[in-house]
Amino acid sequence: MSDQSSNQTITRAQLSEAVYQEVGLSRHESSQLVTAVLEEICQRLEKGENVKLSSFGSFLVREKGGRVGRNPKTGEEVHIEPRRVLVFRPSNILKEMINNTERSD
């Protein structure tokens, strides 16, 4: 894949194009593959399972308990319901790759 500047976002279409270029599947098959992988990850996370991608990182589902928060404008106390949150923890390999990349700023 080509280098991206820090303010750009990679899209699903760009991921599909990268698979097409690297693997040699048709564009349609590449798109289906990317979609299938992302859907599988989403389904697992929805079930509360953690997803670990070797050399990339882990997606973790965490339970946050209810608590009392405060509206910063009014100072009014507000009850915040318990919820699940998604956390991404990059692998050490990914961290090293990011920190060893030359910056073009």
N, C-alpha and C positions, 0 to 999 in steps of 0.2 A: 504494500500500500504506500501511497505517497505521503510525505510528511505533511502534517496539519499544523497550522499555527494555533496558539493557545486559545484563541477566541472562536475557533470553528468547532462545529459539532458534526460527528459522523452520523449519517442516516442509515436506515435499513437498506435503502437502495444502494448506497455506497458499499455496505457490507456485502450485499449480493453481488455487486460488480467485482469486488475483490475476490470473492469465492470463484466467480466466473473466470477471472484472469489467472488465479493461482492453481485451481483444481482442474479446470477444463470442462466442467459441466456446462450445459446450455444455460443461457441467462434465466430461462424459466425454472430449470431444475435448481440453479443456484439460489434463486429467490425462494423457492419452496423449502430448500434446505435451511436457509437462514430463518425463515418463518417457523419451521418445525422446531428448531433448536430453541428459539426464543419462547415459543409457546410451551415447550416442555419445562423450561426454567420457570416460567410464570406459574404453571400448574403446580409444580413442586413447592414453590414459595407460598402459593395460595393455601396449600395443605399444611403450612407451617414447617415444612422441611427446609433444611439448610442446603445450599448448592455450593459445592466446592469444585472449582475448575483449576486443575493442576497448573502451576507456573503462572496463573493469572490472579486468582483470589477467590474469596468466599462471599456468598450472599447469605446473610444470617437474618432470620426473623426473630425479633425480640418482643417480649411482652412488656409494655409499660403500664404500670399501675395508675389508677386514678389519683388525682391530686388537686389541690387548690392552686389556681394560678391567679394572676392579677392583670387587669387591663392596664397597659402602660399609660394610656391617655387619661383615664378617669380614676385609676387606682382601685377600682371596684374588684372585689374578689369574684372569681369565676371558677366553677367546678369543671375540671377537665376529665372526661371519661377515660377509662382504661382503653388501650388500643395496642395494636401490633404495629411495629415499625420495621422497615427494611434497612439493614446496615450492610455496607460493602467493606470488606477488609482485604486490601491488596496483598498478594504474596510478596515475600522478600525479593523474589526474582523480578517481579514487576516494579517494585520500589527501586531496586537497583537500576533497572532499565531507564526509568523516569529520571532518576537523579544523575545518571551518567550521560544523558543525552545533552548535546550542545544546544544551548538556547540561542534562538535567532532574534531575540528582543533588541 
